[in-house]
Amino acid sequence: MLDQSAVEANIPAADLDRARSYYADKLGLTPVAEYGGESLRYRTAGGTFFNLYRTRYAGQAGHTIAQWHVDDVDEEVRNLVAKGVVFEVYEDMPGVEWHGEVATLPGMGKAAWFKDSEGNIMCIDEGEPRS
């Protein structure tokens, strides 16, 4: 059954070498495997996996495609900004209060969004997802 299975993100990259550099230099991540120069596999210390794969359709989704759960969004934003990551501010989100690049979502906590080197929208939020 699917409710007993692990799930992971597949993130598109138009330029896999550029994406590898961005994920290493900006996000501090190193692939654990490479498959024929067409995809990279990553594993976080939290035990989850995600894949970057080569495709011409990178950056076309108009929504968040991957999300990292962190202990402190404000600190993570500061650390990533220091490495050159640019955060998005979506002022058209109803009920959301913005403090710089960090949003407070009623009943959900804090979050911040950025685009990777391929234009994919990523999110960091505080804590584990709620059931």
N, CA, C and O atoms as a Tinker XYZ file with bonds, in Angstrom:
   524  protein
     1  N      0.840000   -1.182000    0.000000    73     2
     2  CA     0.000000    0.000000    0.000000    64     1     3
     3  C      0.884000    1.245000    0.000000    63     2     4     5
     4  O      1.979000    1.245000    0.563000    81     3
     5  N      0.399000    2.286000   -0.630000    73     3     6
     6  CA     1.174000    3.511000   -0.716000    64     5     7
     7  C      1.391000    4.170000    0.641000    63     6     8     9
     8  O      2.415000    4.821000    0.851000    81     7
     9  N      0.447000    4.012000    1.564000    73     7    10
    10  CA     0.618000    4.647000    2.870000    64     9    11
    11  C      1.740000    4.007000    3.690000    63    10    12    13
    12  O      2.097000    4.526000    4.747000    81    11
    13  N      2.293000    2.905000    3.226000    73    11    14
    14  CA     3.419000    2.238000    3.884000    64    13    15
    15  C      4.734000    2.488000    3.155000    63    14    16    17
    16  O      5.767000    1.930000    3.526000    81    15
    17  N      4.700000    3.325000    2.118000    73    15    18
    18  CA     5.865000    3.543000    1.270000    64    17    19
    19  C      6.524000    4.894000    1.520000    63    18    20    21
    20  O      5.882000    5.833000    1.993000    81    19
    21  N      7.807000    4.980000    1.198000    73    19    22
    22  CA     8.513000    6.267000    1.215000    64    21    23
    23  C      8.200000    6.995000   -0.087000    63    22    24    25
    24  O      7.901000    6.369000   -1.103000    81    23
    25  N      8.271000    8.317000   -0.045000    73    23    26
    26  CA     8.062000    9.130000   -1.242000    64    25    27
    27  C      9.198000   10.142000   -1.309000    63    26    28    29
    28  O      9.706000   10.574000   -0.274000    81    27
    29  N      9.595000   10.519000   -2.508000    73    27    30
    30  CA    10.677000   11.479000   -2.657000    64    29    31
    31  C     10.401000   12.401000   -3.826000    63    30    32    33
    32  O      9.585000   12.099000   -4.697000    81    31
    33  N     11.092000   13.531000   -3.834000    73    31    34
    34  CA    10.914000   14.529000   -4.886000    64    33    35
    35  C     11.852000   14.249000   -6.050000    63    34    36    37
    36  O     12.976000   13.784000   -5.858000    81    35
    37  N     11.380000   14.535000   -7.259000    73    35    38
    38  CA    12.181000   14.512000   -8.468000    64    37    39
    39  C     12.187000   15.927000   -9.003000    63    38    40    41
    40  O     11.148000   16.460000   -9.391000    81    39
    41  N     13.371000   16.537000   -9.024000    73    39    42
    42  CA    13.497000   17.959000   -9.339000    64    41    43
    43  C     14.142000   18.114000  -10.712000    63    42    44    45
    44  O     15.247000   17.617000  -10.929000    81    43
    45  N     13.468000   18.798000  -11.647000    73    43    46
    46  CA    14.004000   18.936000  -12.998000    64    45    47
    47  C     15.151000   19.938000  -13.083000    63    46    48    49
    48  O     15.178000   20.941000  -12.369000    81    47
    49  N     16.095000   19.641000  -13.970000    73    47    50
    50  CA    17.240000   20.524000  -14.192000    64    49    51
    51  C     17.535000   20.595000  -15.687000    63    50    52    53
    52  O     17.774000   19.569000  -16.325000    81    51
    53  N     17.518000   21.797000  -16.241000    73    51    54
    54  CA    17.881000   21.963000  -17.651000    64    53    55
    55  C     19.378000   21.751000  -17.833000    63    54    56    57
    56  O     19.812000   21.207000  -18.848000    81    55
    57  N     20.168000   22.180000  -16.852000    73    55    58
    58  CA    21.624000   22.047000  -16.892000    64    57    59
    59  C     22.054000   21.345000  -15.607000    63    58    60    61
    60  O     22.132000   21.970000  -14.549000    81    59
    61  N     22.329000   20.062000  -15.701000    73    59    62
    62  CA    22.634000   19.260000  -14.519000    64    61    63
    63  C     23.933000   19.705000  -13.844000    63    62    64    65
    64  O     24.027000   19.666000  -12.617000    81    63
    65  N     24.926000   20.123000  -14.613000    73    63    66
    66  CA    26.179000   20.601000  -14.014000    64    65    67
    67  C     25.955000   21.895000  -13.232000    63    66    68    69
    68  O     26.483000   22.061000  -12.132000    81    67
    69  N     25.175000   22.805000  -13.802000    73    67    70
    70  CA    24.847000   24.059000  -13.101000    64    69    71
    71  C     24.075000   23.753000  -11.822000    63    70    72    73
    72  O     24.357000   24.330000  -10.772000    81    71
    73  N     23.102000   22.845000  -11.906000    73    71    74
    74  CA    22.305000   22.471000  -10.733000    64    73    75
    75  C     23.180000   21.826000   -9.667000    63    74    76    77
    76  O     23.037000   22.135000   -8.484000    81    75
    77  N     24.087000   20.932000  -10.069000    73    75    78
    78  CA    24.996000   20.294000   -9.108000    64    77    79
    79  C     25.807000   21.356000   -8.359000    63    78    80    81
    80  O     25.950000   21.283000   -7.139000    81    79
    81  N     26.332000   22.332000   -9.085000    73    79    82
    82  CA    27.117000   23.405000   -8.459000    64    81    83
    83  C     26.274000   24.224000   -7.503000    63    82    84    85
    84  O     26.717000   24.532000   -6.397000    81    83
    85  N     25.061000   24.582000   -7.914000    73    83    86
    86  CA    24.169000   25.368000   -7.063000    64    85    87
    87  C     23.854000   24.603000   -5.775000    63    86    88    89
    88  O     23.962000   25.158000   -4.682000    81    87
    89  N     23.471000   23.348000   -5.901000    73    87    90
    90  CA    23.099000   22.553000   -4.727000    64    89    91
    91  C     24.296000   22.351000   -3.802000    63    90    92    93
    92  O     24.120000   22.257000   -2.587000    81    91
    93  N     25.506000   22.282000   -4.351000    73    91    94
    94  CA    26.710000   22.148000   -3.527000    64    93    95
    95  C     27.091000   23.483000   -2.904000    63    94    96    97
    96  O     27.244000   23.580000   -1.686000    81    95
    97  N     27.245000   24.518000   -3.737000    73    95    98
    98  CA    27.755000   25.808000   -3.263000    64    97    99
    99  C     26.760000   26.587000   -2.417000    63    98   100   101
   100  O     27.141000   27.182000   -1.410000    81    99
   101  N     25.508000   26.593000   -2.805000    73    99   102
   102  CA    24.493000   27.390000   -2.106000    64   101   103
   103  C     23.793000   26.618000   -0.997000    63   102   104   105
   104  O     23.526000   27.169000    0.071000    81   103
   105  N     23.494000   25.340000   -1.244000    73   103   106
   106  CA    22.698000   24.574000   -0.286000    64   105   107
   107  C     23.532000   23.593000    0.539000    63   106   108   109
   108  O     23.026000   23.010000    1.498000    81   107
   109  N     24.800000   23.405000    0.179000    73   107   110
   110  CA    25.679000   22.526000    0.941000    64   109   111
   111  C     25.378000   21.049000    0.789000    63   110   112   113
   112  O     25.620000   20.266000    1.707000    81   111
   113  N     24.849000   20.659000   -0.372000    73   111   114
   114  CA    24.439000   19.273000   -0.592000    64   113   115
   115  C     25.323000   18.599000   -1.641000    63   114   116   117
   116  O     25.706000   19.218000   -2.634000    81   115
   117  N     25.638000   17.339000   -1.413000    73   115   118
   118  CA    26.474000   16.556000   -2.322000    64   117   119
   119  C     25.695000   15.313000   -2.745000    63   118   120   121
   120  O     25.110000   14.635000   -1.900000    81   119
   121  N     25.683000   15.009000   -4.035000    73   119   122
   122  CA    24.958000   13.804000   -4.456000    64   121   123
   123  C     25.583000   12.533000   -3.889000    63   122   124   125
   124  O     26.796000   12.459000   -3.695000    81   123
   125  N     24.753000   11.549000   -3.630000    73   123   126
   126  CA    25.235000   10.253000   -3.160000    64   125   127
   127  C     25.379000    9.278000   -4.322000    63   126   128   129
   128  O     26.010000    8.230000   -4.187000    81   127
   129  N     24.788000    9.631000   -5.475000    73   127   130
   130  CA    24.895000    8.782000   -6.666000    64   129   131
   131  C     24.647000    9.627000   -7.907000    63   130   132   133
   132  O     23.968000   10.653000   -7.867000    81   131
   133  N     25.223000    9.157000   -9.014000    73   131   134
   134  CA    24.996000    9.784000  -10.320000    64   133   135
   135  C     24.662000    8.676000  -11.301000    63   134   136   137
   136  O     25.279000    7.610000  -11.286000    81   135
   137  N     23.683000    8.936000  -12.154000    73   135   138
   138  CA    23.220000    7.922000  -13.084000    64   137   139
   139  C     23.396000    8.399000  -14.519000    63   138   140   141
   140  O     22.588000    9.165000  -15.044000    81   139
   141  N     24.479000    7.925000  -15.142000    73   139   142
   142  CA    24.717000    8.156000  -16.558000    64   141   143
   143  C     24.768000    9.607000  -16.984000    63   142   144   145
   144  O     24.507000    9.911000  -18.148000    81   143
   145  N     25.098000   10.510000  -16.077000    73   143   146
   146  CA    25.132000   11.923000  -16.433000    64   145   147
   147  C     23.760000   12.527000  -16.663000    63   146   148   149
   148  O     23.652000   13.664000  -17.124000    81   147
   149  N     22.711000   11.782000  -16.347000    73   147   150
   150  CA    21.340000   12.250000  -16.579000    64   149   151
   151  C     20.589000   12.558000  -15.298000    63   150   152   153
   152  O     19.575000   13.256000  -15.333000    81   151
   153  N     21.066000   12.053000  -14.168000    73   151   154
   154  CA    20.395000   12.361000  -12.905000    64   153   155
   155  C     21.367000   12.220000  -11.744000    63   154   156   157
   156  O     22.358000   11.493000  -11.812000    81   155
   157  N     21.049000   12.941000  -10.680000    73   155   158
   158  CA    21.811000   12.924000   -9.440000    64   157   159
   159  C     20.867000   12.565000   -8.305000    63   158   160   161
   160  O     19.718000   13.004000   -8.283000    81   159
   161  N     21.350000   11.769000   -7.366000    73   159   162
   162  CA    20.539000   11.378000   -6.204000    64   161   163
   163  C     21.177000   11.977000   -4.957000    63   162   164   165
   164  O     22.391000   11.903000   -4.769000    81   163
   165  N     20.347000   12.568000   -4.112000    73   163   166
   166  CA    20.790000   13.196000   -2.874000    64   165   167
   167  C     20.106000   12.520000   -1.694000    63   166   168   169
   168  O     18.979000   12.037000   -1.803000    81   167
   169  N     20.809000   12.495000   -0.563000    73   167   170
   170  CA    20.228000   12.004000    0.687000    64   169   171
   171  C     20.534000   13.036000    1.758000    63   170   172   173
   172  O     21.682000   13.451000    1.916000    81   171
   173  N     19.516000   13.450000    2.490000    73   171   174
   174  CA    19.715000   14.411000    3.565000    64   173   175
   175  C     20.049000   13.669000    4.861000    63   174   176   177
   176  O     19.798000   12.471000    4.985000    81   175
   177  N     20.611000   14.390000    5.811000    73   175   178
   178  CA    20.905000   13.794000    7.117000    64   177   179
   179  C     19.617000   13.357000    7.805000    63   178   180   181
   180  O     19.645000   12.504000    8.692000    81   179
   181  N     18.485000   13.938000    7.399000    73   179   182
   182  CA    17.191000   13.549000    7.945000    64   181   183
   183  C     16.704000   12.218000    7.405000    63   182   184   185
   184  O     15.672000   11.715000    7.847000    81   183
   185  N     17.438000   11.630000    6.443000    73   183   186
   186  CA    17.098000   10.304000    5.942000    64   185   187
   187  C     16.230000   10.271000    4.703000    63   186   188   189
   188  O     15.834000    9.194000    4.259000    81   187
   189  N     15.923000   11.432000    4.131000    73   187   190
   190  CA    15.100000   11.437000    2.932000    64   189   191
   191  C     15.973000   11.609000    1.684000    63   190   192   193
   192  O     17.106000   12.084000    1.761000    81   191
   193  N     15.425000   11.217000    0.551000    73   191   194
   194  CA    16.111000   11.313000   -0.732000    64   193   195
   195  C     15.369000   12.259000   -1.659000    63   194   196   197
   196  O     14.161000   12.460000   -1.535000    81   195
   197  N     16.128000   12.842000   -2.602000    73   195   198
   198  CA    15.516000   13.517000   -3.741000    64   197   199
   199  C     16.460000   13.373000   -4.914000    63   198   200   201
   200  O     17.646000   13.093000   -4.743000    81   199
   201  N     15.930000   13.565000   -6.095000    73   199   202
   202  CA    16.686000   13.377000   -7.327000    64   201   203
   203  C     16.619000   14.632000   -8.184000    63   202   204   205
   204  O     15.570000   15.266000   -8.290000    81   203
   205  N     17.736000   14.984000   -8.790000    73   203   206
   206  CA    17.777000   16.005000   -9.835000    64   205   207
   207  C     17.917000   15.259000  -11.142000    63   206   208   209
   208  O     18.759000   14.368000  -11.254000    81   207
   209  N     17.114000   15.602000  -12.133000    73   207   210
   210  CA    17.219000   14.906000  -13.414000    64   209   211
   211  C     17.187000   15.910000  -14.560000    63   210   212   213
   212  O     16.530000   16.949000  -14.485000    81   211
   213  N     17.911000   15.572000  -15.616000    73   211   214
   214  CA    18.034000   16.439000  -16.785000    64   213   215
   215  C     16.747000   16.400000  -17.619000    63   214   216   217
   216  O     16.259000   15.335000  -17.998000    81   215
   217  N     16.219000   17.597000  -17.889000    73   215   218
   218  CA    15.043000   17.740000  -18.754000    64   217   219
   219  C     14.944000   19.185000  -19.208000    63   218   220   221
   220  O     15.426000   20.089000  -18.526000    81   219
   221  N     14.335000   19.398000  -20.330000    73   219   222
   222  CA    14.151000   20.770000  -20.819000    64   221   223
   223  C     12.975000   21.472000  -20.132000    63   222   224   225
   224  O     12.738000   22.656000  -20.376000    81   223
   225  N     12.248000   20.768000  -19.292000    73   223   226
   226  CA    11.059000   21.330000  -18.644000    64   225   227
   227  C     11.335000   21.916000  -17.255000    63   226   228   229
   228  O     10.392000   22.202000  -16.516000    81   227
   229  N     12.578000   22.095000  -16.896000    73   227   230
   230  CA    12.929000   22.621000  -15.577000    64   229   231
   231  C     12.375000   24.024000  -15.376000    63   230   232   233
   232  O     12.310000   24.821000  -16.312000    81   231
   233  N     11.979000   24.311000  -14.149000    73   231   234
   234  CA    11.548000   25.652000  -13.772000    64   233   235
   235  C     10.196000   26.067000  -14.302000    63   234   236   237
   236  O      9.851000   27.246000  -14.221000    81   235
   237  N      9.430000   25.165000  -14.832000    73   235   238
   238  CA     8.142000   25.542000  -15.420000    64   237   239
   239  C      6.963000   25.425000  -14.459000    63   238   240   241
   240  O      5.887000   25.955000  -14.735000    81   239
   241  N      7.151000   24.746000  -13.346000    73   239   242
   242  CA     6.065000   24.634000  -12.372000    64   241   243
   243  C      5.910000   25.965000  -11.649000    63   242   244   245
   244  O      6.905000   26.559000  -11.232000    81   243
   245  N      4.704000   26.431000  -11.499000    73   243   246
   246  CA     4.443000   27.692000  -10.819000    64   245   247
   247  C      4.134000   27.502000   -9.348000    63   246   248   249
   248  O      3.454000   28.333000   -8.745000    81   247
   249  N      4.619000   26.427000   -8.767000    73   247   250
   250  CA     4.329000   26.102000   -7.368000    64   249   251
   251  C      5.557000   25.474000   -6.721000    63   250   252   253
   252  O      6.526000   25.150000   -7.407000    81   251
   253  N      5.518000   25.305000   -5.416000    73   251   254
   254  CA     6.593000   24.661000   -4.676000    64   253   255
   255  C      6.700000   23.201000   -5.100000    63   254   256   257
   256  O      5.706000   22.476000   -5.138000    81   255
   257  N      7.930000   22.782000   -5.421000    73   255   258
   258  CA     8.098000   21.377000   -5.816000    64   257   259
   259  C      8.858000   20.553000   -4.785000    63   258   260   261
   260  O      8.841000   19.324000   -4.843000    81   259
   261  N      9.526000   21.216000   -3.841000    73   259   262
   262  CA    10.219000   20.490000   -2.772000    64   261   263
   263  C     10.275000   21.387000   -1.544000    63   262   264   265
   264  O     10.278000   22.614000   -1.648000    81   263
   265  N     10.318000   20.750000   -0.387000    73   263   266
   266  CA    10.246000   21.487000    0.871000    64   265   267
   267  C     11.177000   20.846000    1.892000    63   266   268   269
   268  O     11.196000   19.627000    2.059000    81   267
   269  N     11.943000   21.686000    2.567000    73   267   270
   270  CA    12.830000   21.232000    3.638000    64   269   271
   271  C     12.241000   21.675000    4.964000    63   270   272   273
   272  O     11.831000   22.826000    5.112000    81   271
   273  N     12.197000   20.757000    5.938000    73   271   274
   274  CA    11.716000   21.054000    7.283000    64   273   275
   275  C     12.937000   21.324000    8.154000    63   274   276   277
   276  O     13.789000   20.451000    8.325000    81   275
   277  N     13.021000   22.535000    8.706000    73   275   278
   278  CA    14.187000   22.949000    9.501000    64   277   279
   279  C     13.728000   23.367000   10.897000    63   278   280   281
   280  O     12.538000   23.579000   11.132000    81   279
   281  N     14.676000   23.479000   11.811000    73   279   282
   282  CA    14.344000   23.883000   13.179000    64   281   283
   283  C     14.095000   25.379000   13.301000    63   282   284   285
   284  O     13.285000   25.803000   14.126000    81   283
   285  N     14.780000   26.189000   12.491000    73   283   286
   286  CA    14.699000   27.646000   12.611000    64   285   287
   287  C     14.764000   28.279000   11.215000    63   286   288   289
   288  O     15.844000   28.407000   10.637000    81   287
   289  N     13.617000   28.669000   10.685000    73   287   290
   290  CA    13.555000   29.256000    9.341000    64   289   291
   291  C     14.377000   30.540000    9.268000    63   290   292   293
   292  O     15.111000   30.747000    8.302000    81   291
   293  N     14.262000   31.403000   10.275000    73   291   294
   294  CA    14.992000   32.671000   10.254000    64   293   295
   295  C     16.500000   32.439000   10.132000    63   294   296   297
   296  O     17.168000   33.095000    9.332000    81   295
   297  N     17.027000   31.515000   10.916000    73   295   298
   298  CA    18.458000   31.220000   10.867000    64   297   299
   299  C     18.850000   30.623000    9.512000    63   298   300   301
   300  O     19.874000   30.991000    8.938000    81   299
   301  N     18.035000   29.708000    9.012000    73   299   302
   302  CA    18.331000   29.077000    7.722000    64   301   303
   303  C     18.320000   30.106000    6.596000    63   302   304   305
   304  O     19.170000   30.066000    5.707000    81   303
   305  N     17.355000   31.029000    6.634000    73   303   306
   306  CA    17.311000   32.088000    5.625000    64   305   307
   307  C     18.580000   32.927000    5.698000    63   306   308   309
   308  O     19.190000   33.205000    4.666000    81   307
   309  N     18.988000   33.333000    6.893000    73   307   310
   310  CA    20.229000   34.116000    7.050000    64   309   311
   311  C     21.430000   33.368000    6.469000    63   310   312   313
   312  O     22.247000   33.954000    5.757000    81   311
   313  N     21.532000   32.082000    6.773000    73   311   314
   314  CA    22.657000   31.280000    6.285000    64   313   315
   315  C     22.642000   31.166000    4.759000    63   314   316   317
   316  O     23.687000   31.276000    4.117000    81   315
   317  N     21.472000   30.949000    4.186000    73   315   318
   318  CA    21.377000   30.795000    2.732000    64   317   319
   319  C     21.585000   32.121000    2.010000    63   318   320   321
   320  O     22.214000   32.158000    0.952000    81   319
   321  N     21.066000   33.205000    2.569000    73   319   322
   322  CA    21.287000   34.529000    1.973000    64   321   323
   323  C     22.786000   34.838000    1.951000    63   322   324   325
   324  O     23.290000   35.410000    0.985000    81   323
   325  N     23.495000   34.459000    3.015000    73   323   326
   326  CA    24.947000   34.687000    3.080000    64   325   327
   327  C     25.678000   33.923000    1.972000    63   326   328   329
   328  O     26.774000   34.312000    1.567000    81   327
   329  N     25.070000   32.836000    1.483000    73   327   330
   330  CA    25.668000   32.057000    0.396000    64   329   331
   331  C     25.163000   32.500000   -0.973000    63   330   332   333
   332  O     25.523000   31.915000   -1.994000    81   331
   333  N     24.324000   33.541000   -0.988000    73   331   334
   334  CA    23.852000   34.068000   -2.263000    64   333   335
   335  C     22.488000   33.598000   -2.718000    63   334   336   337
   336  O     22.079000   33.902000   -3.838000    81   335
   337  N     21.765000   32.857000   -1.871000    73   335   338
   338  CA    20.409000   32.428000   -2.234000    64   337   339
   339  C     19.478000   33.628000   -2.139000    63   338   340   341
   340  O     19.523000   34.386000   -1.170000    81   339
   341  N     18.636000   33.792000   -3.153000    73   339   342
   342  CA    17.678000   34.898000   -3.194000    64   341   343
   343  C     16.298000   34.333000   -2.875000    63   342   344   345
   344  O     15.852000   33.374000   -3.505000    81   343
   345  N     15.626000   34.931000   -1.896000    73   343   346
   346  CA    14.304000   34.462000   -1.484000    64   345   347
   347  C     13.201000   35.255000   -2.162000    63   346   348   349
   348  O     13.371000   36.422000   -2.515000    81   347
   349  N     12.074000   34.593000   -2.334000    73   347   350
   350  CA    10.892000   35.175000   -2.963000    64   349   351
   351  C      9.960000   35.703000   -1.867000    63   350   352   353
   352  O      9.911000   35.153000   -0.766000    81   351
   353  N      9.229000   36.764000   -2.176000    73   351   354
   354  CA     8.184000   37.265000   -1.291000    64   353   355
   355  C      6.897000   37.299000   -2.104000    63   354   356   357
   356  O      6.810000   38.004000   -3.109000    81   355
   357  N      5.917000   36.551000   -1.676000    73   355   358
   358  CA     4.633000   36.441000   -2.371000    64   357   359
   359  C      3.597000   37.246000   -1.597000    63   358   360   361
   360  O      2.888000   36.710000   -0.745000    81   359
   361  N      3.520000   38.514000   -1.896000    73   359   362
   362  CA     2.653000   39.423000   -1.137000    64   361   363
   363  C      1.162000   39.187000   -1.382000    63   362   364   365
   364  O      0.326000   39.762000   -0.685000    81   363
   365  N      0.824000   38.360000   -2.351000    73   363   366
   366  CA    -0.585000   38.109000   -2.662000    64   365   367
   367  C     -1.158000   36.906000   -1.913000    63   366   368   369
   368  O     -2.234000   36.421000   -2.263000    81   367
   369  N     -0.460000   36.423000   -0.896000    73   367   370
   370  CA    -0.957000   35.297000   -0.111000    64   369   371
   371  C     -1.838000   35.827000    1.026000    63   370   372   373
   372  O     -1.331000   36.469000    1.946000    81   371
   373  N     -3.140000   35.569000    0.976000    73   371   374
   374  CA    -4.042000   36.116000    1.996000    64   373   375
   375  C     -3.740000   35.594000    3.403000    63   374   376   377
   376  O     -3.486000   34.405000    3.600000    81   375
   377  N     -3.775000   36.512000    4.375000    73   375   378
   378  CA    -3.605000   36.148000    5.773000    64   377   379
   379  C     -2.171000   35.902000    6.198000    63   378   380   381
   380  O     -1.921000   35.589000    7.362000    81   379
   381  N     -1.226000   36.036000    5.284000    73   379   382
   382  CA     0.178000   35.767000    5.600000    64   381   383
   383  C      0.857000   37.064000    6.018000    63   382   384   385
   384  O      0.695000   38.102000    5.376000    81   383
   385  N      1.613000   36.988000    7.094000    73   383   386
   386  CA     2.365000   38.138000    7.587000    64   385   387
   387  C      3.835000   37.933000    7.237000    63   386   388   389
   388  O      4.427000   36.910000    7.581000    81   387
   389  N      4.418000   38.914000    6.549000    73   387   390
   390  CA     5.807000   38.819000    6.106000    64   389   391
   391  C      6.731000   39.619000    7.016000    63   390   392   393
   392  O      6.418000   40.746000    7.401000    81   391
   393  N      7.863000   39.030000    7.353000    73   391   394
   394  CA     8.949000   39.699000    8.082000    64   393   395
   395  C     10.190000   39.490000    7.219000    63   394   396   397
   396  O     10.892000   38.487000    7.352000    81   395
   397  N     10.451000   40.454000    6.331000    73   395   398
   398  CA    11.520000   40.274000    5.354000    64   397   399
   399  C     11.152000   39.153000    4.408000    63   398   400   401
   400  O     10.093000   39.187000    3.782000    81   399
   401  N     12.018000   38.157000    4.299000    73   399   402
   402  CA    11.778000   37.018000    3.395000    64   401   403
   403  C     10.995000   35.885000    4.043000    63   402   404   405
   404  O     10.682000   34.895000    3.382000    81   403
   405  N     10.676000   36.016000    5.324000    73   403   406
   406  CA    10.028000   34.930000    6.067000    64   405   407
   407  C      8.549000   35.230000    6.254000    63   406   408   409
   408  O      8.163000   36.315000    6.690000    81   407
   409  N      7.731000   34.238000    5.912000    73   407   410
   410  CA     6.286000   34.355000    6.048000    64   409   411
   411  C      5.816000   33.610000    7.291000    63   410   412   413
   412  O      6.320000   32.532000    7.606000    81   411
   413  N      4.847000   34.192000    7.994000    73   411   414
   414  CA     4.170000   33.493000    9.075000    64   413   415
   415  C      2.778000   33.162000    8.564000    63   414   416   417
   416  O      1.989000   34.049000    8.239000    81   415
   417  N      2.494000   31.872000    8.499000    73   415   418
   418  CA     1.220000   31.383000    7.986000    64   417   419
   419  C      0.356000   30.966000    9.170000    63   418   420   421
   420  O      0.754000   30.095000    9.943000    81   419
   421  N     -0.829000   31.577000    9.327000    73   419   422
   422  CA    -1.680000   31.267000   10.470000    64   421   423
   423  C     -1.938000   29.761000   10.606000    63   422   424   425
   424  O     -2.375000   29.106000    9.659000    81   423
   425  N     -1.664000   29.230000   11.792000    73   423   426
   426  CA    -1.902000   27.822000   12.070000    64   425   427
   427  C     -0.866000   26.879000   11.489000    63   426   428   429
   428  O     -0.945000   25.669000   11.700000    81   427
   429  N      0.115000   27.420000   10.751000    73   427   430
   430  CA     1.098000   26.550000   10.102000    64   429   431
   431  C      2.539000   26.877000   10.491000    63   430   432   433
   432  O      3.408000   26.016000   10.359000    81   431
   433  N      2.817000   28.072000   10.959000    73   431   434
   434  CA     4.175000   28.441000   11.335000    64   433   435
   435  C      4.866000   29.277000   10.282000    63   434   436   437
   436  O      4.212000   29.969000    9.501000    81   435
   437  N      6.191000   29.216000   10.258000    73   435   438
   438  CA     6.994000   30.056000    9.376000    64   437   439
   439  C      7.471000   29.275000    8.153000    63   438   440   441
   440  O      7.669000   28.061000    8.202000    81   439
   441  N      7.648000   30.021000    7.045000    73   439   442
   442  CA     8.162000   29.420000    5.814000    64   441   443
   443  C      8.849000   30.496000    4.982000    63   442   444   445
   444  O      8.609000   31.690000    5.164000    81   443
   445  N      9.696000   30.057000    4.077000    73   443   446
   446  CA    10.368000   30.954000    3.134000    64   445   447
   447  C     10.589000   30.180000    1.838000    63   446   448   449
   448  O     10.801000   28.967000    1.855000    81   447
   449  N     10.538000   30.901000    0.706000    73   447   450
   450  CA    10.650000   30.274000   -0.605000    64   449   451
   451  C     11.801000   30.866000   -1.386000    63   450   452   453
   452  O     12.088000   32.059000   -1.277000    81   451
   453  N     12.467000   30.030000   -2.180000    73   451   454
   454  CA    13.510000   30.476000   -3.096000    64   453   455
   455  C     13.451000   29.638000   -4.359000    63   454   456   457
   456  O     12.846000   28.566000   -4.381000    81   455
   457  N     14.087000   30.139000   -5.413000    73   455   458
   458  CA    14.197000   29.379000   -6.655000    64   457   459
   459  C     15.618000   28.867000   -6.776000    63   458   460   461
   460  O     16.574000   29.587000   -6.489000    81   459
   461  N     15.754000   27.612000   -7.205000    73   459   462
   462  CA    17.082000   27.058000   -7.415000    64   461   463
   463  C     17.656000   27.564000   -8.737000    63   462   464   465
   464  O     17.041000   28.402000   -9.397000    81   463
   465  N     18.809000   27.071000   -9.125000    73   463   466
   466  CA    19.475000   27.517000  -10.351000    64   465   467
   467  C     18.656000   27.247000  -11.594000    63   466   468   469
   468  O     18.890000   27.865000  -12.632000    81   467
   469  N     17.694000   26.330000  -11.511000    73   467   470
   470  CA    16.881000   25.937000  -12.655000    64   469   471
   471  C     15.511000   26.600000  -12.672000    63   470   472   473
   472  O     14.700000   26.330000  -13.558000    81   471
   473  N     15.247000   27.474000  -11.687000    73   471   474
   474  CA    13.966000   28.170000  -11.608000    64   473   475
   475  C     12.888000   27.412000  -10.868000    63   474   476   477
   476  O     11.732000   27.836000  -10.863000    81   475
   477  N     13.242000   26.284000  -10.233000    73   475   478
   478  CA    12.276000   25.510000   -9.452000    64   477   479
   479  C     12.039000   26.192000   -8.111000    63   478   480   481
   480  O     12.983000   26.671000   -7.482000    81   479
   481  N     10.781000   26.238000   -7.669000    73   479   482
   482  CA    10.431000   26.874000   -6.404000    64   481   483
   483  C     10.595000   25.876000   -5.265000    63   482   484   485
   484  O     10.007000   24.794000   -5.276000    81   483
   485  N     11.414000   26.265000   -4.273000    73   483   486
   486  CA    11.692000   25.451000   -3.099000    64   485   487
   487  C     11.198000   26.182000   -1.860000    63   486   488   489
   488  O     11.078000   27.407000   -1.858000    81   487
   489  N     10.913000   25.427000   -0.812000    73   487   490
   490  CA    10.435000   26.018000    0.434000    64   489   491
   491  C     11.227000   25.452000    1.600000    63   490   492   493
   492  O     11.625000   24.287000    1.596000    81   491
   493  N     11.446000   26.296000    2.597000    73   491   494
   494  CA    11.914000   25.817000    3.895000    64   493   495
   495  C     10.848000   26.214000    4.909000    63   494   496   497
   496  O     10.309000   27.319000    4.844000    81   495
   497  N     10.547000   25.328000    5.833000    73   495   498
   498  CA     9.580000   25.636000    6.869000    64   497   499
   499  C     10.077000   25.085000    8.194000    63   498   500   501
   500  O     11.034000   24.311000    8.233000    81   499
   501  N      9.424000   25.487000    9.281000    73   499   502
   502  CA     9.862000   25.055000   10.596000    64   501   503
   503  C      9.177000   23.779000   11.015000    63   502   504   505
   504  O      7.950000   23.682000   11.015000    81   503
   505  N      9.983000   22.803000   11.371000    73   503   506
   506  CA     9.477000   21.580000   11.981000    64   505   507
   507  C      8.940000   20.580000   10.995000    63   506   508   509
   508  O      8.962000   20.785000    9.781000    81   507
   509  N      8.458000   19.493000   11.550000    73   507   510
   510  CA     7.875000   18.426000   10.770000    64   509   511
   511  C      6.465000   18.788000   10.331000    63   510   512   513
   512  O      5.793000   19.577000   10.996000    81   511
   513  N      6.011000   18.223000    9.225000    73   511   514
   514  CA     4.639000   18.503000    8.801000    64   513   515
   515  C      3.643000   18.000000    9.830000    63   514   516   517
   516  O      3.870000   16.993000   10.502000    81   515
   517  N      2.552000   18.710000    9.938000    73   515   518
   518  CA     1.518000   18.330000   10.907000    64   517   519
   519  C      0.514000   17.406000   10.247000    63   518   520   521
   520  O      0.238000   17.513000    9.052000    81   519
   521  N     -0.021000   16.505000   11.035000    73   519   522
   522  CA    -1.017000   15.585000   10.498000    64   521   523
   523  C     -2.402000   16.166000   10.592000    63   522   524
   524  O     -3.370000   15.524000   10.184000    81   523
